[in-house]
């Protein structure tokens, strides 16, 4: 396993035990970076306007389209580190 992948998995574990709950914008960024790192570009249809949470998650993930998995992993690691994880 690469050092980056190992550090990413450590950051994922740390994200579940942050001292303070991040604000919603930061939570969306964490979600989007995780999805981009683990699944790649978003696919499927954008949720309808009645699914506000699903739509916000989709849009955050779509905003990272074209970002490599390694870049997304590093950004995730950096963000969780900045949050004290």
Secondary structure, DSSP 8 states (H G I E B T S, - for coil): --HHHHHHHHHHHHHTT-SS---HHHHHHHHHHHHHHHH-S--S----TT-HHHHHHHHHHHTTTT--HHHHHHHHHHHHHHTT-
